[in-house]
Each structure stands twice: as structure tokens, then as C-alpha cells.
Amino acid sequence: MISNLRDRIINFFVGAPDYYSSGDPIDQIYDHGWEGWALLAIIVALSLAIGAFYLSWRMHSFRITGDAVEVRSGIFFRTQRKARLDRIQGINVVRPLLARIFGAAKLDISVAGHDANVQLSYLGSVLADGLRADVLRLASGVRAAEQEVAGVGVEGDTAAATDGASTPAGAVVSGAAGAASAVSGMVNRRVNEFLAPELDPNVAPPHSVVKIPPVRLLGSLILSGFTIFVIIVAVVLVVGASTGRYWLLFVVLPGLIGSASFYINRFTKSLRYSIAGTPDGVRVGFGLLSTSNETLPPGRIHAVEVMQPLMWRPFGWWQIRIDTAGHSKEKGAAGQANTTILPVGDAEDVARVLSLVLPGFATEEHRATIAAGMSSRGRDDFVGSPRRARWIRPFSWQRTGYRILDGVILLRRGVVWQSLAIVPLARLQSLEIEQGPIDRMLGLASARLHTVSGPVRPRLPGVDRDHSVSLFDTVSAGAVASAQSDRSHRWAAGNTPPAPMQPPAAPGTEREGS
């Protein structure tokens, strides 16, 4: 159908009845002497495309006010998007390879809600970093607190801050020598950007930075579920070919060869991975050619899961995933969802990352409890499943359990695939207790904690029925108390942090977006 449409369009414009006998349309242009008209058409098309891009760039503007970031775009159909500062879940500065060459970056502001993100494409690289700092400073509440003490309006200070962020570094130099100096300086800046580390060492203290060694990263990719799938496919291919089913070579072999690109892409995208704590939140950066650098403000993480696949256990490797109300549209490290905050790490890396994403809980005081939840099979002060739960969970009933500590609930489960879910009660949305017919006969129940949508599924099967009722009452009271005392939406406004809860005893200025 597409080929037929192409032929009709060519016949309409060329008007040659002998098109099929005269060959390619290029020959038609030469035969009729239309080279000049063809060149003029190409120039007009390029001019229109460049003009459209220029108008789109000129019409793309944004401003920062005391409570929101607003973006306006569109030529014929105008679009205005607004991101409230108190609903910002993260800010990601993405630098694709081509954009890095020209010193540009894309700012992706993640907001709670479906398809609520605000994107600024493309800004100057320095401007993008400065704008992110301004937005996070406003969202933290520290600037509003400073202005309240100084008696200055929020709008006026915001305008001054955004103007300062938009001023390019350096002075304007005129003349031939000045032009040569400007070109040389631009080239030096581009080279320094490519060679600079993904995370500025002045932004975060060195002891908080977690990195993934390339050897461990490669090993985690080889010991993944996809590798098992590749091995199974390869065995099927060999067996099929040895029994005369050669058609499998045409069906399976291309996909098997293409799996190599899967490993290459995931490996290269995870190079230079780093996660560190900054005054504005947790900074996650990665990438070799195209880079991504996302900042998650405090209090935006609703649930954390530490998990260990079976093949990683001999090496002591773990993975950490999180639930947040907003997600960047860009993929995370290793091509995974951006909710995978630590693709692979050892126990020490897990402890450091948890101290960043859960700073009020993952302290040295609770380190033993977290370690027991990750790998221990004993009780370890966890409220576990009764012995009769072995009828439905013969291998994992001893490990299944929960513990509520300092406004946080920990759920551990799994023997083959070990998992520990950590949910701050201030972020909990609801708790569900359910009981099927088999659970009813055994006097058991299952608990499910509801948070925002994400990869973490906090659930606890095989709990004693009486303990489940106590769990429901304790979590309900704790969630209400924690939510009322939570001040993380203005994390740097000088408010005192919420006191640890002891659970009951259980049985702006408008600018062009360039």
C-alpha cells in the first residue's frame, strides 16, 4: 500500500506516463531538466523546517514563581503546563550525546500524577544545572524562610535568582581575536564536560558516593534472568538443528545474535554510575556518552525494596528498587526503569544507599535489624508466621515476618529470592488484610500495604490471624501520627523533624527556553 501511494504521488507531480519504463524518479528529473526546480524545492523544504524549529524554540518559554514552575510551548496550538513545587518528586538533567556536543541539556521535572511531568528542552548545560538548583531551593522552603525573616516577597527574590541562573559565564568579547578566543573557550568547555565526572565532587561528600565497579556490573548482567533465557534458546537451537529442524536457524538465530546488543547497551548505560547525598536530595547519575543525572528530594520515596536474585547470592550482591509518586520519562541505569536506584551492590553499598534514601531510619542503630531482614532466617525480633503456615509456604514460613520500628514497617519474605520491603508509615496510603478459604482453615491471613504505583509490592502472606488484626490497628494509628508530623514537603525550612513514633506493643521571570 505504501509503495502504491508513493507511485501515485510521483506520477502526480512528475506526470510521466512512462514512469515504470523509464526507471528511477531521479532519472525523470534529469530527463526533463528539472534539476533547478528540485534544488529549489529542497531549499524551500529545509527553510520551512528550520523556520518551524526556530519558531517552536522562540515560543517555548518558562517561568518560576514562588509555588510553581510553568512552561508554555506551541506555535498554532499553545500548551501550558505547571508543576507545583510541593508536588515535585525529582528533577532529571539529561544530556544526550548530540546535545552534549552543543552544550545543551534537557530538564525533566517529575511531578506526582499521571503524565504530569514538565520538560524543558533544550537549555544551556550550565543554565539547566542552575535552574535545577533554583527549583529545589524553592521547593525545600529554605528560601521562603529566609525571605520571611528578611521581610522580602517570594516573587521578587525568585526573579532575581532565576535571572542570575540564566546569565552565561564569561564576558562578551568583540573583534577577530575575541571571536577566536570565544571559539577556543567553547571547545575547551565541551572537552571538559566530556571528561568531567558525572557527579561533581564538590556537590557531595566523598564518603556518601556509591559507585558500581565495571567487573561487578558485567557479572550482574551475565548472572541475570535474561542469560537463562538466552541459554535455553541456544539449547533449543542446537537440539533443533541436530535433529534436522533447520528452520529454527532462521527463526531463533537472529534474535540470539541480537541479544548481544542487549548486554552492550545495558553495560555502557551503567558506566560511571554513582549515587550520593547532596543538600537537595539523593543524586543518581550514570552514562558514558549520553548522561543522566537525577535528584530525588527528601521525603519523596514511598517504599524501598532490597532484593537478591538466586544467582547473585554466592557473590553477596543486592539490588534496591523504590516507589515514588512521579517518574522521569528517561530510562534509568542499565536500561532499567528509573525506580531501580541501585542496579547491583554489596551489603556495604546497600547500607550506604539506604542511609541516603531513608536518612532518618537507616542509621547505625538499625543496621542489625535491616541486615536480619535481608538475609536472616530466624525470628530476630520480627513477628513471623506460625508453624502451621508451613502447609502453604513450606520453605519460607520461617523467614516471613514484619517489624514496626520508629515510624517504619519492615516486611521480609522469600528464601529463593530474598526480599526486604521498607515502608515509611508517613507515606502509606492504606492497609489491606485478606483471608482466603485455606487461610481461614489454618487461622492465617495476608497483609498488603498500598503505596504509590511502582515495582515494590509490600505484602506479607501467612500471618497469624490475631497478629494481622493487631498489625492493622498499629499501622493505622502509626500512619496517621506520622503523616500529621511529617514536614518533608519543606525539608529545609527549618522545621524540626518528626519525633520517632513508638508503635503499640503487638501481639517568577519568563525567559526563552534555550
C-alpha positions as CSV (number, residue, x, y, z in Angstrom):
1,M,0.0,0.0,0.0
2,I,2.8,2.4,0.9
3,S,4.6,1.6,-2.4
4,N,1.4,2.2,-4.4
5,L,0.9,5.6,-2.6
6,R,4.5,6.5,-3.4
7,D,4.0,5.7,-7.1
8,R,0.8,7.8,-7.2
9,I,2.4,10.8,-5.7
10,I,5.4,10.6,-8.1
11,N,3.1,10.2,-11.1
12,F,1.0,13.2,-9.9
13,F,4.0,15.5,-9.6
14,V,6.2,14.1,-12.4
15,G,3.3,13.4,-14.8
16,A,5.2,10.9,-16.8
17,P,3.0,8.0,-18.2
18,D,6.2,6.1,-18.9
19,Y,7.4,6.2,-15.3
20,Y,7.5,2.4,-14.9
21,S,9.6,2.0,-18.1
22,S,11.9,5.0,-17.5
23,G,13.4,4.0,-14.2
24,D,14.0,5.9,-11.0
25,P,12.4,9.4,-10.4
26,I,15.9,10.9,-10.3
27,D,16.2,9.9,-14.0
28,Q,12.9,11.6,-14.6
29,I,14.3,14.9,-13.1
30,Y,17.4,14.7,-15.3
31,D,15.4,13.8,-18.5
32,H,13.0,16.8,-18.0
33,G,15.7,19.2,-17.0
34,W,14.1,19.9,-13.6
35,E,17.4,20.0,-11.6
36,G,16.9,23.6,-10.6
37,W,13.3,23.1,-9.5
38,A,14.3,20.1,-7.5
39,L,17.1,22.1,-5.8
40,L,14.7,25.0,-5.1
41,A,12.2,22.5,-3.6
42,I,14.9,21.1,-1.3
43,I,16.0,24.6,-0.2
44,V,12.4,25.6,0.5
45,A,11.7,22.5,2.5
46,L,14.8,22.9,4.6
47,S,14.0,26.6,5.1
48,L,10.5,25.8,6.3
49,A,11.8,23.1,8.6
50,I,14.4,25.4,10.1
51,G,11.9,28.2,10.4
52,A,9.4,25.9,12.2
53,F,12.1,24.7,14.6
54,Y,13.1,28.3,15.3
55,L,9.5,29.4,15.9
56,S,9.0,26.5,18.2
57,W,12.1,27.4,20.1
58,R,11.0,31.1,20.4
59,M,7.6,30.1,21.6
60,H,8.9,27.7,24.2
61,S,9.3,29.7,27.4
62,F,9.1,29.1,31.2
63,R,9.0,31.0,34.4
64,I,9.5,30.2,38.1
65,T,7.1,31.6,40.7
66,G,7.0,31.1,44.4
67,D,4.9,28.0,44.2
68,A,5.2,26.5,40.7
69,V,7.3,26.1,37.5
70,E,5.3,27.0,34.4
71,V,6.2,26.0,30.8
72,R,4.5,27.4,27.7
73,S,5.0,25.9,24.2
74,G,3.4,25.5,20.8
75,I,3.0,27.6,17.6
76,F,-0.5,27.1,16.4
77,F,-1.8,25.2,19.5
78,R,-0.5,26.7,22.7
79,T,0.2,24.4,25.7
80,Q,0.8,25.5,29.3
81,R,2.0,23.0,31.9
82,K,2.5,23.8,35.6
83,A,4.4,21.9,38.2
84,R,3.7,22.8,41.8
85,L,6.8,22.9,43.9
86,D,5.3,20.9,46.7
87,R,4.4,18.1,44.3
88,I,7.8,17.8,42.6
89,Q,9.2,14.3,43.1
90,G,12.5,14.7,41.3
91,I,14.4,16.6,38.7
92,N,16.5,14.9,36.0
93,V,19.1,16.6,33.9
94,V,19.6,14.6,30.7
95,R,22.4,15.2,28.2
96,P,22.1,13.1,25.0
97,L,25.3,12.8,23.0
98,L,24.3,15.3,20.3
99,A,23.0,17.8,22.9
100,R,26.3,17.5,24.8
101,I,28.3,18.4,21.7
102,F,26.4,21.7,21.5
103,G,26.4,22.2,25.3
104,A,22.7,21.7,25.8
105,A,20.7,19.6,28.3
106,K,17.1,18.6,28.9
107,L,15.4,19.2,32.2
108,D,12.7,16.7,33.2
109,I,10.7,17.7,36.3
110,S,8.8,14.7,37.7
111,V,5.5,15.6,39.4
112,A,3.1,13.5,41.3
113,G,0.3,12.4,39.0
114,H,-0.3,10.6,35.7
115,D,1.5,12.3,32.8
116,A,2.2,15.4,34.9
117,N,5.9,15.8,34.1
118,V,7.2,19.1,32.9
119,Q,10.1,19.1,30.4
120,L,12.4,21.9,29.3
121,S,14.2,21.0,26.0
122,Y,16.8,22.2,25.4
123,L,18.6,24.5,27.8
124,G,22.2,25.5,28.1
125,S,24.0,23.0,30.2
126,V,25.1,25.5,32.8
127,L,21.6,27.0,32.9
128,A,20.0,23.6,33.4
129,D,22.2,22.9,36.5
130,G,21.5,26.4,37.8
131,L,17.7,26.1,37.2
132,R,17.6,22.7,39.0
133,A,19.3,24.2,42.0
134,D,16.9,27.2,42.0
135,V,13.8,25.0,41.8
136,L,14.9,22.6,44.5
137,R,15.9,25.5,46.7
138,L,12.4,27.0,46.3
139,A,10.7,23.6,46.8
140,S,12.7,22.9,50.0
141,G,11.3,26.0,51.7
142,V,14.6,27.5,52.8
143,R,14.3,30.5,50.5
144,A,10.8,31.3,51.7
145,A,12.1,31.0,55.3
146,E,15.0,33.3,54.6
147,Q,12.7,35.9,52.9
148,E,10.2,35.7,55.7
149,V,13.0,36.7,58.2
150,A,14.3,39.4,55.8
151,G,10.8,40.7,55.0
152,V,11.2,40.2,51.2
153,G,8.5,38.9,48.9
154,V,9.0,35.4,47.4
155,E,8.3,36.5,43.8
156,G,10.9,39.2,43.8
157,D,13.6,37.0,45.2
158,T,12.7,34.3,42.8
159,A,13.1,36.6,39.8
160,A,16.5,37.6,40.9
161,A,17.6,34.1,41.4
162,T,16.4,32.9,38.1
163,D,18.0,35.9,36.3
164,G,21.2,35.0,37.9
165,A,21.0,31.4,36.8
166,S,20.3,32.5,33.2
167,T,23.4,34.7,32.9
168,P,26.1,32.9,31.0
169,A,29.6,32.7,32.4
170,G,32.2,34.9,30.9
171,A,32.2,38.3,29.2
172,V,31.3,39.4,25.7
173,V,34.4,39.9,23.6
174,S,34.3,41.6,20.2
175,G,36.7,41.5,17.2
176,A,38.6,38.8,15.4
177,A,40.8,38.0,18.5
178,G,37.7,37.9,20.6
179,A,35.9,35.5,18.3
180,A,38.9,33.2,18.2
181,S,39.2,33.3,22.0
182,A,35.4,32.5,22.3
183,V,35.7,29.5,19.9
184,S,38.7,28.2,21.8
185,G,36.9,28.7,25.1
186,M,33.8,26.9,23.8
187,V,35.9,23.9,22.6
188,N,37.7,23.7,26.0
189,R,34.3,23.8,27.8
190,R,32.9,21.0,25.7
191,V,36.1,18.8,26.2
192,N,35.9,19.5,30.0
193,E,32.3,18.5,30.1
194,F,33.0,15.2,28.3
195,L,35.9,14.4,30.6
196,A,34.4,15.6,33.9
197,P,33.0,13.0,36.3
198,E,29.2,12.5,36.3
199,L,29.0,13.8,39.8
200,D,30.8,16.9,40.8
201,P,33.0,16.1,43.8
202,N,32.1,19.5,45.4
203,V,28.4,18.6,45.4
204,A,28.5,15.6,47.7
205,P,30.9,14.4,50.4
206,P,33.1,11.6,49.1
207,H,32.1,9.1,51.8
208,S,28.5,9.2,50.6
209,V,29.2,8.3,47.0
210,V,28.4,4.8,45.9
211,K,29.8,3.5,42.6
212,I,29.5,0.2,40.7
213,P,32.8,-1.4,39.6
214,P,32.7,-2.4,35.9
215,V,33.5,-6.1,36.7
216,R,30.6,-6.4,39.1
217,L,28.3,-4.7,36.7
218,L,29.3,-7.1,33.9
219,G,28.9,-10.1,36.3
220,S,25.4,-9.0,37.3
221,L,24.4,-8.8,33.6
222,I,25.7,-12.3,32.9
223,L,24.0,-13.7,36.0
224,S,20.6,-12.3,35.1
225,G,17.3,-13.9,34.2
226,F,17.9,-12.9,30.6
227,T,21.0,-15.0,30.4
228,I,19.0,-18.1,31.5
229,F,16.5,-17.3,28.7
230,V,19.4,-17.0,26.2
231,I,20.9,-20.3,27.3
232,I,17.5,-22.1,26.9
233,V,17.0,-20.6,23.4
234,A,20.6,-21.7,22.4
235,V,20.0,-25.2,23.7
236,V,16.7,-25.4,21.7
237,L,18.5,-24.1,18.6
238,V,21.3,-26.7,18.9
239,V,18.9,-29.6,19.5
240,G,16.6,-28.5,16.7
241,A,19.5,-28.1,14.2
242,S,20.9,-31.5,15.2
243,T,17.5,-33.2,14.6
244,G,17.1,-31.6,11.1
245,R,14.8,-28.7,12.1
246,Y,16.9,-26.2,10.2
247,W,14.0,-23.7,10.0
248,L,14.9,-22.8,13.7
249,L,18.1,-21.2,12.4
250,F,16.0,-18.6,10.5
251,V,13.6,-18.1,13.4
252,V,15.8,-18.1,16.5
253,L,19.3,-17.3,15.4
254,P,18.7,-13.6,14.5
255,G,17.2,-12.9,17.9
256,L,20.0,-14.8,19.6
257,I,22.6,-12.6,17.8
258,G,20.6,-9.5,18.7
259,S,20.8,-10.4,22.4
260,A,24.5,-9.2,22.3
261,S,23.3,-5.6,21.8
262,F,21.2,-6.1,25.0
263,Y,24.3,-6.7,27.1
264,I,26.3,-4.0,25.4
265,N,23.6,-1.3,25.8
266,R,23.0,-2.1,29.5
267,F,26.7,-2.2,30.2
268,T,27.5,1.1,28.5
269,K,24.5,2.9,30.0
270,S,25.5,1.9,33.5
271,L,29.1,3.0,33.3
272,R,30.1,5.9,35.5
273,Y,27.1,5.1,37.8
274,S,27.1,7.0,41.1
275,I,24.6,7.7,43.8
276,A,25.3,10.3,46.5
277,G,23.7,12.5,49.1
278,T,23.5,16.2,48.4
279,P,21.8,19.1,50.3
280,D,19.0,19.0,47.8
281,G,18.4,15.2,48.0
282,V,19.8,11.9,46.6
283,R,21.7,12.4,43.3
284,V,21.8,9.4,40.9
285,G,24.0,9.8,37.8
286,F,25.1,7.4,35.1
287,G,26.1,7.3,31.4
288,L,29.2,7.3,29.2
289,L,28.2,9.2,26.0
290,S,24.6,10.2,26.9
291,T,24.4,11.1,30.6
292,S,21.5,11.3,33.1
293,N,21.7,13.0,36.5
294,E,18.5,12.9,38.7
295,T,17.9,14.4,42.1
296,L,15.3,13.0,44.4
297,P,14.3,15.4,47.2
298,P,13.9,14.1,50.7
299,G,10.6,12.6,51.6
300,R,9.6,11.6,48.0
301,I,10.4,7.9,48.4
302,H,7.3,5.9,49.4
303,A,8.7,2.4,49.6
304,V,12.1,0.7,49.3
305,E,12.8,-2.9,48.5
306,V,16.1,-4.7,48.9
307,M,16.2,-7.9,46.9
308,Q,18.6,-10.6,45.9
309,P,18.2,-13.0,42.9
310,L,19.3,-16.5,43.5
311,M,22.4,-16.4,41.2
312,W,23.7,-13.3,43.0
313,R,23.7,-15.0,46.4
314,P,27.2,-16.5,46.2
315,F,28.7,-13.1,45.5
316,G,26.6,-11.2,48.1
317,W,25.1,-8.8,45.5
318,W,21.8,-7.0,46.1
319,Q,19.5,-4.7,44.2
320,I,17.5,-1.7,45.5
321,R,14.2,-0.5,44.0
322,I,12.0,2.3,45.1
323,D,8.4,3.6,44.7
324,T,8.0,7.3,44.0
325,A,4.9,9.3,43.1
326,G,6.5,10.7,39.9
327,H,8.8,9.1,37.4
328,S,11.3,10.6,35.0
329,K,10.4,9.8,31.3
330,E,14.0,8.7,30.8
331,K,15.2,5.2,31.4
332,G,17.4,4.5,34.4
333,A,20.8,2.8,34.7
334,A,21.3,-0.4,32.7
335,G,18.2,0.5,30.6
336,Q,16.1,-0.5,33.6
337,A,13.2,1.6,35.0
338,N,14.4,4.7,36.9
339,T,12.9,3.2,40.0
340,T,16.0,0.8,40.2
341,I,18.2,3.1,42.3
342,L,21.0,0.6,42.9
343,P,21.3,-2.0,40.0
344,V,23.8,-4.1,41.9
345,G,25.8,-3.6,45.0
346,D,27.2,-5.5,48.0
347,A,26.0,-5.3,51.6
348,E,28.1,-2.2,52.4
349,D,26.7,-0.4,49.3
350,V,23.2,-1.3,50.4
351,A,23.8,0.2,53.8
352,R,25.1,3.4,52.4
353,V,22.3,3.7,49.8
354,L,19.6,3.1,52.5
355,S,21.2,5.8,54.6
356,L,20.7,8.2,51.7
357,V,17.1,7.3,50.8
358,L,15.9,6.7,54.4
359,P,18.2,9.1,56.4
360,G,16.0,9.1,59.5
361,F,15.8,5.4,59.8
362,A,18.7,3.6,58.1
363,T,21.2,4.6,60.8
364,E,23.8,2.5,62.7
365,E,21.3,1.9,65.4
366,H,19.0,0.0,63.0
367,R,21.7,-1.6,60.9
368,A,21.4,-5.0,62.6
369,T,17.6,-5.0,62.1
370,I,18.0,-4.3,58.4
371,A,20.6,-7.0,58.0
372,A,18.4,-9.5,59.7
373,G,15.5,-8.6,57.4
374,M,17.7,-9.0,54.3
375,S,19.2,-12.5,54.9
376,S,18.4,-14.0,58.3
377,R,16.0,-16.9,58.6
378,G,15.5,-16.7,62.3
379,R,13.0,-14.5,64.2
380,D,15.3,-11.7,65.1
381,D,12.6,-9.6,66.8
382,F,10.4,-9.9,63.7
383,V,6.8,-11.1,64.1
384,G,6.8,-14.2,62.0
385,S,4.4,-16.7,60.6
386,P,3.2,-19.6,62.9
387,R,4.3,-23.1,62.3
388,R,1.0,-24.1,60.7
389,A,1.9,-21.7,57.8
390,R,4.4,-24.3,56.5
391,W,1.4,-26.1,54.8
392,I,1.2,-23.2,52.3
393,R,4.7,-21.9,52.5
394,P,6.9,-24.9,53.3
395,F,10.3,-23.2,52.6
396,S,9.7,-19.5,53.5
397,W,7.4,-19.6,56.5
398,Q,10.3,-19.2,59.0
399,R,11.7,-16.2,57.2
400,T,8.3,-14.4,56.6
401,G,7.7,-11.7,59.1
402,Y,7.3,-8.0,59.9
403,R,8.6,-5.4,62.4
404,I,7.5,-1.8,63.1
405,L,10.2,0.4,64.3
406,D,10.4,4.2,64.6
407,G,7.6,5.0,62.2
408,V,8.7,2.5,59.6
409,I,7.4,-1.0,58.8
410,L,9.7,-3.7,57.5
411,L,8.4,-6.8,55.6
412,R,10.7,-9.7,54.8
413,R,9.9,-12.7,52.8
414,G,11.3,-15.2,50.3
415,V,14.0,-17.9,50.5
416,V,15.0,-18.5,46.9
417,W,14.5,-14.8,46.1
418,Q,15.1,-12.9,49.3
419,S,13.3,-9.6,49.7
420,L,13.0,-6.9,52.4
421,A,10.5,-4.1,51.9
422,I,10.7,-0.9,54.0
423,V,7.8,1.4,54.0
424,P,7.7,4.7,56.0
425,L,4.3,4.9,57.6
426,A,4.0,8.6,56.7
427,R,3.9,7.5,53.0
428,L,1.4,4.7,53.5
429,Q,-1.9,5.1,51.7
430,S,-3.8,2.1,53.0
431,L,-3.5,-1.4,54.5
432,E,-5.5,-4.4,53.4
433,I,-6.0,-7.6,55.3
434,E,-7.4,-10.5,53.3
435,Q,-8.2,-14.2,54.1
436,G,-8.9,-16.9,51.6
437,P,-10.6,-20.2,52.4
438,I,-7.3,-22.1,53.0
439,D,-6.0,-19.2,55.2
440,R,-9.3,-19.3,57.1
441,M,-8.9,-23.1,57.8
442,L,-5.4,-22.5,59.1
443,G,-6.1,-19.4,61.1
444,L,-3.9,-17.2,58.8
445,A,-4.3,-14.0,56.9
446,S,-2.3,-11.9,54.3
447,A,-1.4,-8.3,54.6
448,R,-0.9,-5.9,51.7
449,L,0.4,-2.3,52.1
450,H,-0.7,0.1,49.4
451,T,1.7,2.8,48.3
452,V,2.0,4.7,45.0
453,S,2.4,2.7,41.8
454,G,5.8,1.2,41.4
455,P,7.9,-2.1,41.4
456,V,7.7,-2.5,45.1
457,R,4.8,-4.7,46.3
458,P,4.8,-4.6,50.1
459,R,2.9,-7.7,51.1
460,L,3.1,-10.3,53.8
461,P,1.5,-13.7,53.4
462,G,0.9,-16.4,56.1
463,V,0.5,-14.1,59.1
464,D,-1.3,-15.3,62.2
465,R,-4.9,-14.1,62.1
466,D,-4.8,-12.4,65.6
467,H,-1.4,-10.8,64.7
468,S,-3.0,-9.4,61.5
469,V,-5.7,-7.6,63.4
470,S,-3.0,-6.1,65.8
471,L,-0.9,-5.2,62.7
472,F,-3.9,-3.4,61.2
473,D,-4.5,-1.3,64.3
474,T,-0.9,-0.5,64.9
475,V,-0.2,0.5,61.3
476,S,-3.4,2.6,61.1
477,A,-2.5,4.6,64.2
478,G,1.1,5.0,63.2
479,A,0.3,6.1,59.7
480,V,-2.0,8.9,61.0
481,A,0.5,10.1,63.6
482,S,3.4,10.0,61.1
483,A,1.5,11.9,58.4
484,Q,0.5,14.6,60.8
485,S,4.0,15.2,62.0
486,D,5.7,14.9,58.5
487,R,7.4,18.1,57.2
488,S,9.3,16.6,54.3
489,H,7.5,18.6,51.7
490,R,9.5,21.6,53.0
491,W,12.6,19.7,54.1
492,A,14.9,22.6,54.6
493,A,12.5,25.2,56.0
494,G,14.0,24.9,59.5
495,N,11.1,22.7,60.8
496,T,12.1,20.2,63.4
497,P,11.9,16.6,62.1
498,P,9.1,14.4,63.3
499,A,9.7,12.6,66.5
500,P,10.1,8.8,66.2
501,M,6.9,7.0,66.8
502,Q,6.8,4.0,69.1
503,P,4.2,1.6,67.9
504,P,1.9,-0.1,70.4
505,A,3.1,-3.5,71.6
506,A,1.9,-6.1,69.2
507,P,0.6,-9.4,70.0
508,G,8.8,34.3,38.5
509,T,10.6,35.7,35.4
510,E,9.6,34.5,31.9
511,R,12.5,33.5,29.7
512,E,13.1,31.8,26.4
513,G,13.7,28.1,26.8
514,S,17.0,27.9,25.1
